[in-house]
Amino acid sequence: MEADCPTRERRWIPVAAFLFAASLGAAFFLHVRFFNDDSLITIRYAENLAGGRGLSYNAGERVLGTTTPLWALFLAGVSALGIPVVPAATWVGVAAFGWTAAVSVLLLRRRGVGLGGQLLVALLVATSPTLLTWAGAGMETSLYVALLATFLWLFESGRFVALGFLGGAMVLTRPDSGLVLAAAAVLETARARSLRTFLKVVPGFAAVVAPWAVGASLYFGTALPNSGFAKRLQVEDWGTFVAALGQALWAVGPLLPVAFVGFIGSGLKPKTALPTLALLAIVSGMHFGGLPGCGWYVAAPMYLVVLLAADGASSVVARFAPAAGGLGVAVSAAMLVSPVIGHVRLAREAHDLKISQSQVDRCHGRVGTWLREHAPSDVSVGVDNIGYIGYRSGLRVVDMLGLVQSETSAAIAAGERDYALRHHRPELVAMWVGRGSTWKYVPDAQWFADNGYKVVFEAPLYDDKRMPAYTVFSRIELPR
């Protein structure tokens, strides 16, 4: 069809998609100011490396507590150039979000989808509450989704040499991307009935991954992130991955019918089946792998749902609208607009996210700042949520959950949940009091009393103290 051809006039669509999504991502971040706690773990690794203290969370402790080494190394380079890392992490994520929209347009254009479908996928990506949440959040999530979208485009374009390098970058950005790579390998091997394509991919993949695997094994003793193991132990605290994904999908319910059409329609065609297979691989792999329902794990499958929704709506329009006679234009418009209704809660979710971030700043942020201003620089602080508090305080952290201390995660796996505080006896402890799952990871109140801990600071969630405060305990005298 002439309308489906990528004519010169329509080369502006990917550029427009990038600018629209990136602008919306920037505006969303500037409104909600959501910067995820865990992003500051990776940023502390990056700044320590750039500062000559090694790729470590606590200087001198060689534990791989970040699951995204490529992001950490990139941010270390940013820091070494003297660029502030926190805003850089945000704006690189926003740019990656824009690229996700642009490359999604290129992917559907390659499939022969017309103008309406190309505009729809850009609009669905740009207005996805889940993708917008993580665009400027400082984590690797937005970059990973952009890499995933690019991987789909290169795969369907048959650019397998480049795909090897990109696949390696994906694994070093998020280890669970191996699920997508496995789905692609199975699909292409079955489709080509040979290993020829596989052999084109391997050199590039090895060139990216092998240096890291060797270097990390020598430096850390393993290339596998300890934080991934530690997070699997927190499923009962966070809930399951499937439950978190189900909740996110429920919030965008109106786009699910056309996403299901795209899921089936794409999945039945070998040339376009990868998004369907990748979604199945991610959901089953994350579920049976026992990963918790952390929000950043939901972004990649949500992107695939959005992509399938745009493809499904376009397929329905191409199949039925021409037969509708004079109603064709109206039917096409209605079908293409209907998936966007799934994002009508965007304003409400932005409002809720803004409130949530203000509470994090009020508690974790204030505690970290207070510790930096009042605690000696050579003491340790035991923390149940290390991101903001560890980064802002600058102190050595005793991680109650064991993300950055492998002996703690091993003890938790063996049933000794209060190992971190009992073993290390840090001078300070910062934790929720009487709320959430924190008390599963600390000794009882008598232990605090026996070891001389006293309350030295409280950061209540609300002024009227309706909820227990985030509290700092100390067993040493602090300078006034």
Long-range contacts (C-beta under 8 A, 24 or more apart in sequence): 1-112, 1-114, 3-114, 3-115, 4-112, 4-113, 4-114, 6-109, 10-115, 10-118, 13-105, 13-109, 13-115, 13-118, 13-119, 13-122, 14-102, 14-103, 14-105, 14-106, 15-102, 16-122, 17-98, 17-101, 17-102, 17-104, 17-105, 17-118, 17-122, 17-125, 17-126, 18-98, 18-99, 18-101, 18-102, 19-98, 20-98, 20-101, 20-122, 20-123, 20-126, 21-97, 21-98, 21-100, 21-101, 21-102, 21-122, 21-125, 21-126, 22-94, 22-95, 22-97, 22-98, 22-101, 23-98, 24-126, 24-127, 24-132, 25-93, 25-94, 25-97, 25-98, 25-126, 25-132, 25-135, 25-136, 26-91, 26-94, 26-136, 28-132, 28-135, 28-136, 28-350, 29-90, 29-94, 29-135, 29-136, 29-137, 31-350, 31-354, 32-350, 32-353, 32-354, 32-357, 33-354, 33-357, 34-133, 34-136, 34-137, 34-353, 34-354, 34-356, 34-357, 35-86, 35-90, 35-136, 35-137, 35-138, 35-357, 36-134, 36-137, 36-138, 36-139, 36-296, 36-387, 37-360, 37-364, 37-385, 37-387, 37-388, 38-139, 38-296, 38-387, 39-89, 39-137, 39-138, 39-139, 39-387, 40-86, 40-138, 40-387, 40-388, 40-390, 40-391, 41-65, 41-66, 41-227, 41-386, 41-387, 41-390, 41-391, 41-403, 41-404, 42-66, 42-68, 42-71, 42-72, 42-75, 42-139, 42-140, 43-75, 43-85, 43-86, 43-89, 43-138, 43-391, 44-390, 44-391, 45-72, 45-76, 46-72, 46-73, 46-74, 46-75, 46-76, 46-78, 46-79, 46-85, 47-75, 47-76, 47-79, 47-85, 49-73, 49-76, 49-79, 50-76, 50-77, 50-79, 50-80, 51-79, 55-219, 57-386, 57-390, 57-397, 57-399, 57-404, 58-396, 58-397, 58-404, 59-396, 61-404, 61-405, 62-219, 62-220, 62-221, 63-220, 63-226, 63-404, 63-405, 63-406, 64-216, 64-220, 64-222, 64-223, 64-224, 64-225, 64-226, 64-227, 65-225, 65-226, 65-227, 65-230, 65-399, 65-403, 65-404, 65-405, 66-225, 66-227, 67-174, 67-175, 67-225, 67-227, 67-228, 68-139, 68-140, 68-144, 68-172, 68-173, 68-174, 69-172, 69-212, 69-216, 69-225, 70-140, 70-169, 70-172, 70-173, 70-212, 71-139, 71-140, 71-143, 71-173, 86-138, 89-138, 89-139, 90-136, 90-137, 90-138, 91-136, 92-143, 93-134, 93-135, 93-136, 93-137, 93-138, 93-139, 93-141, 93-142, 93-143, 94-135, 94-136, 94-142, 96-135, 96-142, 96-143, 96-145, 96-146, 97-125, 97-131, 97-132, 97-135, 97-136, 97-142, 97-145, 97-146, 99-146, 99-149, 99-150, 100-125, 100-131, 100-142, 100-145, 100-146, 100-149, 100-303, 101-125, 101-126, 103-146, 103-149, 103-150, 103-153, 104-149, 104-307, 104-310, 106-153, 107-149, 107-152, 107-153, 107-156, 107-307, 108-310, 108-311, 108-314, 110-153, 110-156, 110-157, 111-156, 111-272, 111-311, 113-310, 113-311, 113-314, 114-314, 114-318, 116-314, 116-317, 116-332, 116-333, 116-336, 117-310, 117-311, 117-313, 117-314, 117-317, 117-336, 119-336, 120-310, 120-313, 120-314, 120-336, 120-339, 120-340, 121-306, 121-307, 121-310, 121-311, 123-340, 124-255, 124-306, 124-309, 124-310, 124-339, 124-340, 124-343, 125-303, 125-306, 127-340, 127-343, 127-346, 128-252, 128-302, 128-303, 128-306, 128-343, 129-251, 129-252, 129-343, 129-345, 129-346, 129-349, 129-350, 130-248, 130-295, 130-298, 130-299, 130-302, 131-299, 131-302, 131-303, 131-306, 132-346, 132-350, 133-295, 133-299, 133-349, 133-353, 134-295, 134-296, 134-299, 137-296, 139-296, 140-173, 140-174, 141-296, 141-299, 142-299, 143-173, 144-170, 144-173, 144-174, 144-177, 144-299, 144-300, 145-299, 145-300, 145-303, 147-173, 147-177, 148-177, 148-180, 148-278, 148-300, 148-303, 148-304, 149-303, 149-307, 151-180, 151-184, 152-274, 152-275, 152-278, 152-307, 155-184, 155-188, 155-274, 156-271, 156-272, 156-274, 160-188, 160-197, 160-200, 160-201, 161-200, 161-201, 161-203, 161-204, 162-204, 163-201, 163-204, 164-200, 164-201, 164-202, 164-203, 164-204, 164-205, 164-206, 164-207, 164-208, 165-204, 165-205, 165-207, 165-208, 166-204, 167-201, 167-204, 167-205, 167-208, 168-204, 168-205, 168-206, 168-207, 168-208, 168-209, 169-208, 171-205, 171-208, 171-209, 172-208, 172-209, 172-212, 174-300, 175-224, 175-225, 175-228, 176-282, 176-285, 176-286, 176-289, 176-291, 176-297, 176-300, 177-300, 179-278, 179-281, 179-282, 179-285, 179-286, 180-278, 180-281, 180-282, 180-300, 182-281, 183-274, 183-277, 183-278, 183-280, 183-281, 184-274, 184-277, 184-278, 186-277, 187-270, 187-273, 187-274, 187-277, 190-270, 191-270, 226-402, 226-403, 226-404, 226-405, 226-406, 226-409, 227-403, 227-404, 229-409, 229-413, 230-401, 230-402, 230-403, 230-408, 230-409, 230-412, 231-291, 231-292, 231-294, 231-403, 232-289, 232-290, 232-291, 232-292, 233-401, 233-402, 233-409, 233-412, 233-413, 234-292, 234-401, 235-290, 235-291, 235-292, 235-293, 236-437, 237-292, 237-436, 237-437, 237-440, 238-292, 238-293, 238-294, 239-292, 239-293, 240-287, 240-292, 240-293, 241-283, 241-286, 241-287, 241-291, 241-292, 241-293, 241-297, 241-298, 242-283, 242-286, 242-287, 242-293, 243-293, 244-292, 244-293, 244-294, 244-295, 244-297, 244-298, 245-283, 245-293, 245-298, 245-301, 245-302, 248-298, 248-302, 249-302, 249-305, 251-345, 251-349, 252-302, 252-305, 252-342, 252-343, 252-345, 253-342, 254-338, 254-339, 254-341, 254-342, 254-344, 255-305, 255-306, 255-309, 255-338, 255-339, 255-340, 255-341, 255-342, 255-343, 256-305, 256-309, 256-342, 257-312, 258-309, 258-312, 258-313, 258-316, 258-335, 258-338, 258-339, 259-305, 259-306, 259-308, 259-309, 259-312, 259-339, 260-308, 260-312, 261-312, 261-313, 261-315, 261-316, 262-307, 262-308, 262-309, 262-310, 262-311, 262-312, 262-313, 262-315, 263-308, 263-312, 265-311, 265-312, 265-315, 266-308, 266-311, 272-311, 275-304, 275-307, 275-308, 275-311, 276-308, 278-304, 279-304, 279-305, 279-308, 309-339, 309-342, 310-339, 313-338, 313-339, 359-461, 360-388, 362-459, 362-461, 363-459, 363-460, 363-461, 363-470, 364-388, 364-389, 364-470, 365-392, 366-459, 366-470, 367-393, 367-430, 367-457, 367-459, 367-470, 367-472, 368-392, 368-393, 369-393, 370-457, 370-459, 370-472, 371-395, 371-428, 371-430, 371-472, 374-456, 374-457, 374-478, 374-479, 375-427, 375-428, 375-478, 376-478, 376-479, 379-426, 379-427, 379-428, 379-476, 380-424, 380-426, 380-427, 380-428, 381-426, 381-427, 381-428, 381-429, 381-430, 381-472, 382-420, 382-421, 382-424, 382-426, 382-428, 382-429, 382-430, 382-431, 382-442, 383-429, 383-430, 383-431, 384-430, 384-431, 384-432, 384-438, 384-441, 384-442, 389-430, 395-428, 398-424, 398-426, 400-431, 400-438, 400-441, 400-442, 401-441, 412-441, 417-441, 418-442, 418-443, 421-447, 422-447, 425-451, 425-475, 427-474, 427-475, 427-476, 428-456, 428-472, 428-473, 428-474, 428-475, 428-476, 429-453, 429-472, 429-473, 429-474, 430-470, 430-471, 430-472, 430-473, 431-470, 431-471, 431-473, 432-468, 432-470, 432-471, 433-468, 433-469, 433-470, 433-471, 434-468, 435-467, 435-468, 448-473, 451-475
